[in-house]
Amino acid sequence: MTISLELREPALRVPGAVDRLITLITDAAAAVLGEHVREHVQVLVLAEPAA
């Protein structure tokens, strides 16, 4: 399972933000779909240029 996020570039510079997002989204997917999906979750964080 792949979950994609598009974030503005400044958000990617917040210390620890990307790691925390990946962890929390993976946790949420496992909570909703079952722990067996955790090892199959991929979270892609894509940079969107600042406006």
C-alpha positions as CSV (number, residue, x, y, z in Angstrom):
1,M,0.0,0.0,0.0
2,T,1.4,3.4,-0.9
3,I,0.2,6.6,0.6
4,S,1.3,9.9,-1.0
5,L,1.5,13.3,0.6
6,E,2.3,16.6,-1.1
7,L,3.8,19.2,1.2
8,R,5.0,22.6,0.5
9,E,8.8,22.8,0.7
10,P,9.0,24.9,3.9
11,A,7.1,22.1,5.8
12,L,9.7,19.7,4.8
13,R,12.3,21.8,6.6
14,V,10.6,21.5,10.0
15,P,12.9,19.3,12.1
16,G,11.4,15.9,12.6
17,A,8.2,16.7,10.7
18,V,8.6,14.2,7.9
19,D,9.6,11.4,10.2
20,R,6.7,12.1,12.5
21,L,4.2,12.2,9.6
22,I,5.5,8.9,8.2
23,T,5.2,7.2,11.6
24,L,1.8,8.6,12.4
25,I,0.3,7.7,9.0
26,T,1.8,4.2,9.1
27,D,0.3,3.8,12.6
28,A,-3.1,5.0,11.4
29,A,-3.1,2.6,8.5
30,A,-2.3,-0.3,10.8
31,A,-4.9,0.8,13.3
32,V,-7.6,0.9,10.6
33,L,-6.6,-2.0,8.4
34,G,-4.9,-4.3,10.9
35,E,-1.3,-4.7,12.0
36,H,-0.6,-7.2,9.2
37,V,-0.5,-4.2,6.7
38,R,2.2,-2.3,8.6
39,E,5.1,-3.9,6.9
40,H,3.5,-3.2,3.5
41,V,2.8,0.5,4.1
42,Q,4.9,3.0,2.1
43,V,4.5,6.7,2.7
44,L,5.8,9.0,0.0
45,V,6.4,12.6,0.9
46,L,6.6,14.8,-2.2
47,A,7.8,18.4,-2.2
48,E,5.5,21.0,-3.7
49,P,7.3,24.3,-4.5
50,A,6.4,27.2,-2.1
51,A,3.9,29.6,-3.6
